[in-house]
Amino acid sequence: MEIALKIAGGTFNPIQLNFVRFLIGGLALLPFTWAYCRKNSILLNRYDLLRCATTGFVIVVLSMSLYQLSIQLTQASVVAIMLSANPIFGLIIGFFFLHEKLSRTATLALALTLIGLLVIIDPFHLSNPVGITLGLLSSIIFGIYGVMSRVHSHHIGINGLSMTCLSFLFGALELGILMGLSHTGLASFIPQKFASEFVNIPFFQGITWSTLPLILYISVLVTGAAFGLYFLSMDEVGVVPASLIFLVKPALAPILAFFILGEAILPRTIIGIVIILIGSMITLLGEKIAYRVIAVFQRGSNTDSNDIE
């Protein structure tokens, strides 16, 4: 996904691209949502619509706008790796706000994921701190979105795909309103160095027969279908198994970015990916693995203590 967005970013304004992909992605899911609601006699009240609008604002206006900007500013492979950590951030958010239990497995996976991200980002030698920061914020907010989507879909009584569709459409509408404001006098308050991204943002400019296949791929497949199926699978098998897809992302994205975009694969990136994958596997394989890993460190600590004595 990040590679396609990086390529499209050379033609489209990043906010415009974000608006188009979620508008089309939401419309692609709308027939399935309509059929589901009719089949289950679901009528949305104003509070349900407010929940959808809030969730849409978080994912489209906040998380994915930051995400697209970060892709433009730094390596697509690094942004992909950071986004793959969002299930871990979701665990933290669930712990603090939903009082969900944070098991020893989740704690260890969280620690390893954060270590892996620090290894990849290398905060002491940042070449593009703005892009990295935006990507990290996007991943954290995506974790918030994941929790909100689950909670609100249960309140409303709809499945994950329907919640995804409504969130996308409301988020695109909200982003479209903000884009409209960029054509008014309010845009004069935006600093000049940000004018190219946030002033007079186009809506559909640049969409031609030559760019349409890329737009449809980004919007229908990697946005509508991918997000919808992810949250639909979360309904069926649970959060952790559904997050298996994020195990593939950090390993595959740097390789594809190397061959397609020519992005270098640094040794620290490989090390960080391995650490993150270990953390993710611990989450999937359960408590036994966590206890074994912790036991190794405890034995090592006891050995050090004996040596000192």
Backbone as numpy.savetxt, mean C-alpha at the origin, in Angstrom:
# Nx Ny Nz CAx CAy CAz Cx Cy Cz
3.46 -3.53 -10.27 2.64 -2.33 -10.27 3.50 -1.07 -10.27
4.52 -1.05 -9.41 5.35 0.14 -9.28 6.08 0.46 -10.58
6.47 -0.57 -11.31 7.19 -0.34 -12.56 6.27 0.31 -13.59
5.05 -0.19 -13.70 4.08 0.40 -14.63 3.77 1.84 -14.24
3.65 2.10 -12.93 3.36 3.46 -12.47 4.55 4.38 -12.72
5.75 3.84 -12.60 6.94 4.65 -12.88 6.98 5.04 -14.35
6.66 4.09 -15.22 6.65 4.37 -16.66 5.57 5.39 -16.99
4.37 5.17 -16.45 3.25 6.09 -16.73 3.52 7.47 -16.15
4.31 7.53 -15.07 4.61 8.81 -14.44 5.40 9.74 -15.34
6.02 9.19 -16.38 6.74 10.05 -17.32 5.82 10.80 -18.26
4.56 10.36 -18.34 3.59 10.98 -19.24 2.52 11.78 -18.49
2.13 11.28 -17.31 1.01 11.87 -16.59 1.46 12.55 -15.30
0.71 13.54 -14.90 0.88 14.15 -13.59 0.62 13.08 -12.53
1.41 12.99 -11.45 1.23 11.91 -10.48 -0.14 11.90 -9.81
-0.68 13.08 -9.50 -2.01 13.13 -8.89 -3.08 12.74 -9.91
-2.91 13.20 -11.14 -3.83 12.82 -12.21 -3.85 11.32 -12.40
-2.68 10.70 -12.44 -2.58 9.26 -12.63 -3.26 8.52 -11.49
-3.09 9.02 -10.29 -3.74 8.41 -9.13 -5.26 8.50 -9.25
-5.75 9.65 -9.69 -7.20 9.85 -9.87 -7.76 8.90 -10.93
-7.09 8.82 -12.07 -7.57 8.01 -13.18 -7.59 6.53 -12.82
-6.53 6.05 -12.19 -6.44 4.61 -11.91 -7.50 4.16 -10.92
-7.81 4.96 -9.93 -8.81 4.55 -8.95 -10.23 4.79 -9.43
-10.41 5.79 -10.28 -11.73 5.99 -10.88 -12.08 4.82 -11.78
-11.18 4.47 -12.69 -11.45 3.36 -13.61 -11.48 2.03 -12.84
-10.56 1.87 -11.89 -10.54 0.65 -11.09 -11.83 0.45 -10.32
-12.36 1.54 -9.73 -13.63 1.45 -9.01 -14.78 1.13 -9.93
-14.80 1.76 -11.12 -15.87 1.50 -12.09 -15.82 0.06 -12.59
-14.61 -0.50 -12.71 -14.48 -1.89 -13.16 -15.08 -2.86 -12.14
-15.03 -2.49 -10.86 -15.58 -3.36 -9.81 -17.06 -3.09 -9.54
-17.58 -2.00 -10.08 -18.95 -1.60 -9.76 -20.02 -2.63 -10.14
-19.94 -3.29 -11.32 -20.96 -4.31 -11.64 -21.01 -5.45 -10.62
-19.84 -5.87 -10.13 -19.79 -6.95 -9.14 -20.38 -6.48 -7.80
-20.09 -5.23 -7.45 -20.62 -4.66 -6.21 -22.13 -4.52 -6.29
-22.62 -4.03 -7.43 -24.05 -3.86 -7.63 -24.78 -5.21 -7.54
-24.21 -6.24 -8.18 -24.82 -7.57 -8.15 -24.82 -8.14 -6.74
-23.74 -7.93 -6.00 -23.64 -8.45 -4.63 -24.67 -7.78 -3.72
-24.80 -6.46 -3.84 -25.75 -5.74 -2.99 -27.19 -6.11 -3.33
-27.49 -6.30 -4.60 -28.84 -6.70 -5.00 -29.15 -8.12 -4.51
-28.20 -9.00 -4.65 -28.40 -10.38 -4.23 -28.66 -10.49 -2.73
-27.97 -9.65 -1.96 -28.08 -9.71 -0.50 -28.98 -8.63 0.08
-29.71 -7.93 -0.81 -30.67 -6.89 -0.39 -30.03 -5.87 0.54
-28.86 -5.38 0.15 -28.13 -4.41 0.96 -28.42 -3.00 0.47
-28.90 -2.16 1.38 -29.13 -0.75 1.09 -28.23 0.08 2.00
-27.48 0.97 1.43 -26.54 1.76 2.20 -27.21 3.02 2.73
-27.07 3.28 4.02 -27.58 4.52 4.59 -26.48 5.57 4.60
-26.78 6.75 5.11 -25.80 7.84 5.04 -24.56 7.55 5.88
-24.72 6.79 6.96 -23.56 6.45 7.78 -22.66 5.45 7.05
-23.26 4.55 6.31 -22.48 3.61 5.50 -21.69 4.36 4.43
-22.35 5.31 3.79 -21.69 6.10 2.75 -20.55 6.93 3.35
-20.76 7.42 4.57 -19.71 8.18 5.24 -18.51 7.29 5.53
-18.77 6.05 5.94 -17.67 5.10 6.18 -16.89 4.85 4.89
-17.59 4.68 3.79 -16.94 4.45 2.50 -16.12 5.68 2.09
-16.69 6.86 2.31 -16.01 8.10 1.94 -14.74 8.29 2.76
-14.81 7.98 4.05 -13.64 8.11 4.92 -12.55 7.14 4.51
-12.95 5.90 4.25 -11.98 4.89 3.82 -11.36 5.27 2.48
-12.18 5.78 1.57 -11.68 6.21 0.27 -10.69 7.35 0.38
-10.95 8.28 1.28 -10.03 9.40 1.48 -8.67 8.89 1.95
-8.69 7.93 2.86 -7.44 7.40 3.41 -6.62 6.69 2.34
-7.27 5.84 1.54 -6.51 5.05 0.57 -6.14 5.84 -0.68
-7.08 6.58 -1.26 -6.82 7.25 -2.54 -6.13 8.59 -2.34
-6.75 9.47 -1.55 -6.24 10.83 -1.41 -4.92 10.86 -0.64
-4.83 10.07 0.43 -3.63 10.10 1.27 -2.59 9.06 0.83
-2.89 7.78 1.08 -1.88 6.74 0.89 -1.36 6.65 -0.54
-2.26 6.51 -1.52 -1.81 6.27 -2.88 -1.29 7.53 -3.58
-1.70 8.71 -3.13 -1.10 9.94 -3.66 0.34 10.04 -3.21
0.59 9.77 -1.93 1.97 9.76 -1.43 2.78 8.67 -2.12
2.14 7.56 -2.35 2.78 6.41 -3.00 3.24 6.78 -4.41
2.35 7.41 -5.19 2.70 7.78 -6.55 3.81 8.84 -6.57
3.75 9.79 -5.66 4.80 10.81 -5.58 6.13 10.18 -5.21
6.12 9.22 -4.31 7.37 8.57 -3.90 7.98 7.77 -5.04
7.14 7.15 -5.88 7.63 6.41 -7.04 8.34 7.35 -8.01
7.79 8.57 -8.14 8.41 9.54 -9.04 9.74 10.04 -8.50
9.90 10.03 -7.17 11.07 10.65 -6.56 12.20 9.67 -6.26
11.88 8.38 -6.14 12.93 7.42 -5.78 12.72 6.13 -6.57
13.52 5.12 -6.28 13.47 3.88 -7.03 12.15 3.14 -6.80
11.56 2.66 -7.88 10.29 1.94 -7.79 10.42 0.68 -6.95
11.56 0.01 -7.04 11.76 -1.23 -6.30 11.78 -0.98 -4.80
12.37 0.13 -4.36 12.42 0.46 -2.93 11.02 0.77 -2.41
10.23 1.50 -3.20 8.85 1.82 -2.80 8.03 0.54 -2.70
8.24 -0.39 -3.64 7.52 -1.67 -3.61 7.82 -2.44 -2.34
9.08 -2.43 -1.95 9.48 -3.16 -0.74 8.84 -2.53 0.49
8.82 -1.19 0.54 8.23 -0.51 1.70 6.73 -0.79 1.78
6.04 -0.80 0.63 4.60 -1.06 0.65 4.31 -2.49 1.10
5.23 -3.41 0.83 5.01 -4.80 1.21 5.00 -4.99 2.73
5.47 -3.97 3.46 5.49 -4.05 4.92 4.18 -3.61 5.53
3.18 -3.21 4.72 1.95 -2.66 5.28 1.17 -3.63 6.17
1.20 -4.97 5.93 0.48 -5.84 6.86 1.03 -5.76 8.28
2.34 -5.53 8.39 2.93 -5.39 9.72 2.44 -4.12 10.40
2.39 -3.02 9.64 1.87 -1.79 10.20 0.39 -1.96 10.58
-0.32 -2.78 9.81 -1.70 -3.06 10.14 -1.83 -3.77 11.48
-0.88 -4.66 11.80 -0.88 -5.34 13.09 -0.72 -4.34 14.23
0.18 -3.38 14.04 0.41 -2.37 15.08 -0.84 -1.53 15.30
-1.46 -1.11 14.20 -2.66 -0.28 14.27 -3.79 -1.05 14.94
-3.94 -2.32 14.57 -4.96 -3.15 15.20 -4.73 -3.33 16.69
-3.47 -3.39 17.08 -3.11 -3.55 18.50 -3.51 -2.32 19.31
-3.21 -1.13 18.79 -3.44 0.10 19.55 -4.90 0.56 19.49
-5.54 0.41 18.33 -6.86 1.00 18.17 -8.00 -0.01 18.27
-7.73 -1.27 17.96 -8.78 -2.29 18.03 -8.54 -3.26 19.18
-7.43 -3.05 19.90 -7.07 -3.90 21.03 -6.94 -5.36 20.62
-6.47 -5.57 19.38 -6.20 -6.93 18.93 -4.90 -7.43 19.57
-4.86 -8.71 19.87 -3.70 -9.28 20.52 -2.51 -9.29 19.58
-1.38 -8.80 20.08 -0.13 -8.81 19.31 0.72 -9.97 19.86
0.70 -11.10 19.15 1.37 -12.30 19.63 2.88 -12.16 19.54
3.56 -13.14 20.15 5.01 -13.14 20.08 5.48 -13.29 18.63
4.74 -14.06 17.85 5.05 -14.21 16.43 4.99 -12.87 15.72
3.90 -12.15 15.92 3.73 -10.86 15.26 4.77 -9.86 15.71
5.13 -9.89 16.99 6.14 -8.97 17.52 7.50 -9.22 16.87
7.87 -10.49 16.77 9.14 -10.83 16.14 9.13 -10.46 14.66
8.03 -10.75 13.97 7.92 -10.40 12.55 8.00 -8.90 12.36
7.37 -8.16 13.24 7.41 -6.70 13.18 8.84 -6.19 13.32
9.56 -6.73 14.33 10.93 -6.30 14.55 11.81 -6.58 13.34
11.67 -7.78 12.76 12.49 -8.13 11.60 12.14 -7.27 10.39
10.86 -7.00 10.20 10.44 -6.17 9.07 11.02 -4.77 9.18
10.96 -4.19 10.37 11.51 -2.85 10.58 13.02 -2.83 10.38
13.69 -3.89 10.85 15.14 -3.99 10.64 15.45 -4.08 9.15
14.67 -4.91 8.44 14.89 -5.05 7.00 14.70 -3.74 6.26
13.67 -2.99 6.64 13.43 -1.69 6.01 14.57 -0.73 6.28
15.08 -0.73 7.51 16.19 0.17 7.85 17.45 -0.19 7.05
17.66 -1.49 6.85 18.82 -1.93 6.06 18.70 -1.44 4.61
17.51 -1.56 4.05 17.29 -1.14 2.67 17.36 0.37 2.53
16.70 1.08 3.43 16.65 2.54 3.34 18.00 3.16 3.65
18.74 2.55 4.62 20.05 3.08 5.05 19.90 4.55 5.46
19.21 4.81 6.59 18.88 6.19 6.98 20.08 7.10 7.20
21.27 6.52 7.41 22.46 7.35 7.63 23.08 7.84 6.33
22.65 7.29 5.20 23.19 7.70 3.90 22.05 7.87 2.89
21.05 8.65 3.25 19.91 8.85 2.37 20.27 9.76 1.20
20.03 9.26 -0.02 20.25 10.08 -1.21 18.99 10.82 -1.61
17.83 10.29 -1.21 16.55 10.93 -1.54 15.61 10.77 -0.35
15.81 11.56 0.70 15.01 11.39 1.92 13.52 11.67 1.71
13.19 12.60 0.80 11.78 12.94 0.58 11.02 11.74 0.00
11.58 11.13 -1.05 10.93 9.99 -1.67 10.78 8.82 -0.71
11.82 8.55 0.08 11.77 7.46 1.05 10.72 7.74 2.11
10.68 8.96 2.61 9.72 9.34 3.65 8.29 9.21 3.14
8.03 9.68 1.93 6.68 9.57 1.36 6.28 8.11 1.19
7.21 7.28 0.73 6.92 5.86 0.56 6.60 5.18 1.88
7.35 5.53 2.92 7.12 4.94 4.24 5.78 5.39 4.81
5.46 6.67 4.67 4.16 7.18 5.12 3.02 6.50 4.37
3.22 6.29 3.07 2.20 5.62 2.26 1.93 4.22 2.78
2.99 3.49 3.11 2.83 2.13 3.61 2.11 2.10 4.95
2.46 3.04 5.83 1.80 3.10 7.14 0.32 3.42 6.98
0.01 4.40 6.12 -1.39 4.78 5.91 -2.15 3.65 5.22
-1.47 2.89 4.35 -2.10 1.72 3.72 -2.49 0.70 4.79
-1.63 0.55 5.79 -1.98 -0.34 6.90 -3.22 0.12 7.63
-3.35 1.46 7.81 -4.56 2.02 8.42 -5.78 1.71 7.55
-5.61 1.88 6.24 -6.70 1.58 5.31 -7.14 0.12 5.40
-6.17 -0.79 5.51 -6.52 -2.20 5.61 -7.40 -2.49 6.81
-7.04 -1.88 7.95 -7.85 -2.06 9.17 -9.21 -1.41 9.00
-9.25 -0.18 8.48 -10.52 0.51 8.28 -11.44 -0.25 7.34
-10.87 -0.79 6.27 -11.67 -1.50 5.29 -12.34 -2.72 5.92
-11.60 -3.45 6.72 -12.17 -4.64 7.38 -13.27 -4.25 8.36
-12.99 -3.23 9.17 -13.96 -2.82 10.20 -15.22 -2.27 9.55
-15.07 -1.39 8.59 -16.23 -0.75 7.98 -17.05 -1.72 7.13
-16.38 -2.64 6.43 -17.14 -3.61 5.64 -17.99 -4.50 6.54
-17.49 -4.82 7.73 -18.27 -5.63 8.67 -19.45 -4.83 9.22
-19.23 -3.54 9.47 -20.32 -2.68 9.96 -21.42 -2.56 8.92
-21.00 -2.37 7.66 -21.97 -2.17 6.59 -22.64 -3.48 6.20
-21.87 -4.59 6.29 -22.39 -5.90 5.91 -22.11 -6.26 4.47
-21.01 -5.74 3.91 -20.63 -6.05 2.54 -19.29 -6.78 2.53
-18.97 -7.41 1.40 -17.71 -8.13 1.31 -16.57 -7.17 0.97
-15.34 -7.72 0.99 -14.16 -6.88 0.78 -14.11 -6.25 -0.59
-14.56 -6.98 -1.62 -14.53 -6.43 -2.97 -15.46 -5.23 -3.10
-16.65 -5.33 -2.51 -17.60 -4.22 -2.58 -17.08 -3.01 -1.81
-16.47 -3.25 -0.66 -15.90 -2.16 0.12 -14.78 -1.49 -0.66
-13.98 -2.29 -1.35 -12.90 -1.75 -2.16 -13.45 -0.87 -3.27
-14.46 -1.34 -3.95 -15.08 -0.59 -5.05 -15.59 0.77 -4.57
-16.37 0.77 -3.50 -16.96 2.01 -2.99 -15.90 2.96 -2.46
-14.88 2.40 -1.83 -13.78 3.24 -1.33 -13.05 3.92 -2.49
-12.82 3.16 -3.56 -12.14 3.72 -4.73 -12.94 4.86 -5.35
-14.24 4.63 -5.53 -15.07 5.63 -6.19 -15.20 6.90 -5.35
-15.42 6.73 -4.05 -15.49 7.90 -3.18 -14.14 8.61 -3.12
-13.06 7.84 -3.03 -11.73 8.45 -2.98 -11.40 9.20 -4.25
-11.77 8.64 -5.40 -11.54 9.32 -6.68 -12.35 10.60 -6.75
-13.60 10.57 -6.25 -14.44 11.77 -6.23 -13.80 12.85 -5.36
-13.34 12.46 -4.19 -12.72 13.43 -3.28 -11.44 14.00 -3.88
-10.63 13.13 -4.49 -9.41 13.61 -5.12 -9.74 14.52 -6.30
-10.80 14.17 -7.05 -11.22 15.00 -8.17 -11.62 16.40 -7.73
-12.28 16.50 -6.57 -12.66 17.81 -6.04 -11.41 18.63 -5.73
-10.42 17.99 -5.10 -9.17 18.69 -4.79 -8.44 19.10 -6.06
-8.48 18.25 -7.08 -7.87 18.59 -8.36 -8.57 19.80 -8.98
-9.89 19.86 -8.83 -10.62 21.01 -9.34 -10.20 22.29 -8.65
-9.93 22.22 -7.35 -9.48 23.40 -6.61 -8.11 23.89 -7.08
-7.33 22.97 -7.69 -6.01 23.37 -8.18 -6.11 24.31 -9.39
-7.32 24.45 -9.94 -7.55 25.34 -11.07 -8.13 26.69 -10.61
-8.26 26.87 -9.31 -8.84 28.10 -8.77 -7.75 28.96 -8.16
-8.17 30.07 -7.59 -7.21 30.99 -6.96 -6.51 30.39 -5.76
-7.06 29.34 -5.18 -6.41 28.69 -4.03 -5.04 28.13 -4.40
-4.84 27.82 -5.68 -3.56 27.26 -6.12 -2.42 28.25 -5.97
-2.72 29.55 -5.83 -1.67 30.56 -5.70 -0.93 30.43 -4.38
-1.52 29.72 -3.42 -0.87 29.52 -2.12 0.13 28.36 -2.14
0.14 27.60 -3.21 1.07 26.47 -3.32 2.45 26.99 -3.71
3.51 26.61 -2.98 4.86 27.06 -3.32 5.23 26.73 -4.77
6.03 27.58 -5.38 6.35 27.46 -6.79 7.03 26.14 -7.12
7.83 25.61 -6.20 8.56 24.37 -6.50 7.64 23.15 -6.59
6.40 23.30 -6.09 5.43 22.20 -6.18 4.38 22.46 -7.25
4.54 23.53 -8.01 3.50 23.94 -8.96 3.24 22.88 -10.03
4.28 22.21 -10.51 4.10 21.24 -11.60 3.23 20.07 -11.19
3.22 19.72 -9.89 2.42 18.59 -9.41 1.05 19.01 -8.91
0.93 20.22 -8.35 -0.29 20.55 -7.62 -1.05 21.77 -8.15
-0.62 22.36 -9.23 -1.32 23.50 -9.81 -1.86 23.11 -11.18
-3.14 23.43 -11.42 -3.79 23.10 -12.70 -3.62 21.63 -13.07
-3.94 20.76 -12.12 -3.79 19.33 -12.35 -4.79 18.88 -13.41
-4.34 18.26 -14.47 -5.27 17.81 -15.53 -6.05 16.59 -15.08
-7.19 16.37 -15.72 -8.02 15.21 -15.38 -7.76 14.03 -16.32
-7.92 14.23 -17.61 -7.77 13.13 -18.56 -6.79 13.46 -19.69
-6.08 14.55 -19.55 -5.12 14.94 -20.58 -4.03 13.87 -20.72
-3.66 13.56 -21.93 -2.60 12.59 -22.19 -3.08 11.18 -22.44
-4.38 10.92 -22.21 -4.92 9.59 -22.48 -5.24 9.49 -23.97
-4.45 8.73 -24.67 -4.62 8.55 -26.11 -4.68 7.05 -26.40
-4.85 6.71 -27.67 -4.89 5.29 -28.04 -3.56 4.60 -27.72
-2.48 5.35 -27.73 -1.17 4.75 -27.45 -0.94 4.54 -25.95
-1.50 5.42 -25.12 -1.32 5.29 -23.67 -2.45 4.52 -23.00
-3.56 4.30 -23.71 -4.72 3.64 -23.12 -4.43 2.22 -22.62
-3.68 1.39 -23.36 -3.40 0.04 -22.83 -2.69 0.07 -21.47
-1.72 0.98 -21.31 -1.01 1.08 -20.03 -1.96 1.56 -18.93
-2.81 2.53 -19.25 -3.77 3.05 -18.27 -4.74 1.96 -17.84
-5.24 1.18 -18.78 -6.18 0.10 -18.46 -5.49 -0.99 -17.63
-4.26 -1.30 -17.97 -3.51 -2.29 -17.19 -3.37 -1.84 -15.74
-2.97 -0.57 -15.56 -2.77 -0.03 -14.22 -4.10 0.06 -13.46
-5.14 0.51 -14.15 -6.41 0.79 -13.49 -7.23 -0.46 -13.22
-7.40 -1.30 -14.25 -8.30 -2.45 -14.14 -7.61 -3.63 -13.46
-6.39 -3.94 -13.87 -5.72 -5.14 -13.36 -5.03 -4.91 -12.03
-4.03 -4.02 -12.00 -3.23 -3.90 -10.78 -3.87 -3.01 -9.72
-4.97 -2.33 -10.07 -5.68 -1.53 -9.07 -7.02 -2.19 -8.74
-7.95 -2.21 -9.68 -9.27 -2.77 -9.39 -9.23 -4.24 -9.03
-8.74 -5.07 -9.94 -8.74 -6.52 -9.72 -7.84 -6.93 -8.56
-6.62 -6.38 -8.51 -5.66 -6.79 -7.48 -6.15 -6.42 -6.08
-6.57 -5.18 -5.89 -7.07 -4.75 -4.59 -8.33 -5.51 -4.21
-9.25 -5.62 -5.16 -10.51 -6.29 -4.88 -10.32 -7.74 -4.49
-9.50 -8.46 -5.23 -9.26 -9.87 -4.92 -8.51 -10.04 -3.60
-7.63 -9.09 -3.30 -6.88 -9.15 -2.03 -7.83 -9.10 -0.84
-8.75 -8.12 -0.85 -9.66 -7.99 0.27 -10.76 -9.05 0.24
-11.09 -9.56 -0.94 -12.04 -10.66 -1.02 -11.43 -11.92 -0.42
-10.16 -12.17 -0.73 -9.48 -13.33 -0.15 -9.31 -13.17 1.35
-9.16 -11.93 1.81 -9.05 -11.68 3.25 -10.34 -12.10 3.95
-11.48 -11.87 3.30 -12.77 -12.31 3.87 -12.84 -13.82 3.96
-12.27 -14.50 2.97 -12.41 -15.95 2.87 -11.43 -16.71 3.76
-10.16 -16.28 3.76 -9.12 -17.08 4.43 -8.46 -16.36 5.60
-8.75 -15.08 5.79 -8.15 -14.35 6.90 -7.03 -13.43 6.43
-6.58 -12.57 7.34 -5.61 -11.53 7.02 -4.25 -12.11 6.66
-3.77 -13.03 7.49 -2.40 -13.52 7.30 -2.23 -14.30 5.99
-3.07 -15.31 5.70 -2.91 -16.00 4.42 -3.08 -15.09 3.21
-4.00 -14.13 3.32 -4.22 -13.21 2.20 -2.99 -12.34 1.95
-2.21 -12.13 2.98 -1.02 -11.29 2.85 0.16 -12.01 2.21
-0.05 -13.26 1.80 1.01 -14.01 1.12 1.54 -13.27 -0.11
0.67 -12.51 -0.77 1.08 -11.79 -1.97 2.21 -10.83 -1.68
2.24 -10.30 -0.46 3.29 -9.35 -0.11 4.63 -10.03 0.13
4.63 -11.38 0.18 5.91 -12.10 0.23 6.59 -12.08 -1.13
5.79 -12.07 -2.19 6.33 -12.10 -3.55 6.86 -10.73 -3.95
6.19 -9.70 -3.53 6.47 -8.34 -3.98 7.92 -7.89 -3.72
8.44 -7.99 -2.47 9.80 -7.49 -2.26 10.87 -8.29 -2.97
10.60 -9.56 -3.26 11.59 -10.37 -3.96 11.56 -10.14 -5.47
10.37 -9.93 -6.02 10.21 -9.82 -7.47 10.44 -8.41 -7.99
10.01 -7.39 -7.22 10.07 -6.01 -7.70 11.48 -5.55 -8.06
12.51 -5.79 -7.23 13.86 -5.34 -7.61 14.37 -6.00 -8.89
14.02 -7.27 -9.10 14.48 -7.97 -10.30 13.84 -7.36 -11.55
12.52 -7.15 -11.49 11.84 -6.54 -12.63 12.31 -5.12 -12.87
12.52 -4.36 -11.78 13.00 -2.98 -11.93 14.39 -2.94 -12.53
15.19 -3.94 -12.24 16.54 -4.01 -12.80 16.49 -4.22 -14.31
15.66 -5.16 -14.76 15.60 -5.49 -16.19 14.81 -4.45 -17.00
13.75 -3.88 -16.41 12.89 -2.97 -17.17 13.32 -1.52 -17.03
13.64 -1.10 -15.80 13.98 0.30 -15.55 15.48 0.54 -15.41
16.25 -0.53 -15.30 17.69 -0.38 -15.14 18.10 0.05 -13.74
17.23 -0.15 -12.74 17.56 0.21 -11.37 18.55 -0.81 -10.79
19.59 -0.30 -10.15 20.61 -1.17 -9.58 20.08 -1.91 -8.36
20.53 -3.15 -8.19 20.19 -3.93 -6.99 21.40 -3.89 -6.08
21.29 -3.13 -4.99 22.39 -2.97 -4.06 22.45 -4.16 -3.09
23.67 -4.48 -2.59 23.79 -5.58 -1.62 22.89 -5.41 -0.40
22.78 -4.17 0.10 21.93 -3.95 1.28 20.46 -4.20 0.97
20.06 -3.99 -0.29 18.68 -4.26 -0.68 18.39 -5.75 -0.59
19.34 -6.56 -1.06 19.18 -8.02 -0.99 19.10 -8.49 0.45
20.00 -7.95 1.30 20.01 -8.32 2.72 18.68 -7.94 3.38
18.22 -6.72 3.10 16.96 -6.26 3.69 15.79 -7.09 3.24
15.75 -7.47 1.95 14.67 -8.31 1.44 14.64 -9.65 2.16
15.81 -10.25 2.36 15.88 -11.54 3.05 15.34 -11.41 4.48
15.70 -10.33 5.17 15.22 -10.13 6.54 13.71 -9.97 6.57
13.18 -9.17 5.64 11.72 -8.96 5.58 11.00 -10.26 5.27
11.54 -11.05 4.34 10.92 -12.33 3.99 10.92 -13.29 5.17
11.99 -13.28 5.95 12.04 -14.13 7.14 10.95 -13.71 8.12
10.82 -12.39 8.31 9.77 -11.90 9.20 8.39 -12.28 8.72
8.16 -12.19 7.41 6.85 -12.55 6.86 6.59 -14.05 7.00
7.61 -14.86 6.79 7.44 -16.30 6.91 7.14 -16.70 8.35
7.76 -15.98 9.29 7.48 -16.25 10.70 6.01 -15.98 11.00
5.49 -14.90 10.44 4.07 -14.57 10.63 3.18 -15.69 10.10
3.55 -16.26 8.96 2.73 -17.27 8.32 2.86 -18.64 8.98
4.07 -18.97 9.46 4.31 -20.31 9.98 3.94 -20.47 11.45
3.78 -19.34 12.14 3.21 -19.43 13.47 4.18 -19.35 14.62
3.63 -19.63 15.81 4.34 -19.44 17.06 5.58 -20.31 17.21
5.55 -21.52 16.66 6.69 -22.42 16.86 7.98 -21.82 16.33
7.91 -21.22 15.14 9.09 -20.61 14.55 9.57 -19.45 15.41
8.63 -18.65 15.90 9.00 -17.51 16.73 9.72 -17.96 17.99
9.20 -19.00 18.64 9.83 -19.50 19.86 11.24 -20.03 19.58
11.41 -20.70 18.45 12.73 -21.24 18.11 13.74 -20.13 17.88
13.32 -19.09 17.13 14.24 -17.99 16.85 14.62 -17.27 18.13
13.62 -17.00 18.99 13.89 -16.31 20.24 14.77 -17.17 21.14
14.56 -18.48 21.11 15.37 -19.38 21.92 16.84 -19.34 21.51
17.09 -19.21 20.21 18.47 -19.11 19.72 19.15 -17.88 20.31
18.45 -16.75 20.30 19.02 -15.52 20.85 19.22 -15.63 22.36
18.28 -16.31 23.03 18.40 -16.47 24.47 19.59 -17.35 24.83
19.80 -18.42 24.03 20.97 -19.27 24.28 22.25 -18.50 24.06
22.24 -17.68 23.00 23.43 -16.87 22.73 23.70 -15.89 23.84
22.63 -15.32 24.41 22.79 -14.38 25.51 23.31 -15.08 26.75
22.81 -16.30 27.03 23.28 -17.06 28.19 24.74 -17.43 28.05
25.13 -17.77 26.80 26.51 -18.12 26.55 27.43 -16.94 26.82
27.00 -15.75 26.37 27.80 -14.55 26.60 27.95 -14.27 28.09
26.88 -14.51 28.86 26.90 -14.27 30.29 27.87 -15.22 30.98
27.87 -16.49 30.54 28.78 -17.48 31.12 30.24 -17.13 30.84
30.46 -16.63 29.59 31.83 -16.25 29.24 32.33 -15.11 30.11
31.40 -14.19 30.41 31.81 -13.06 31.27 32.15 -13.52 32.65
31.34 -14.44 33.18 31.62 -14.98 34.51 32.95 -15.76 34.54
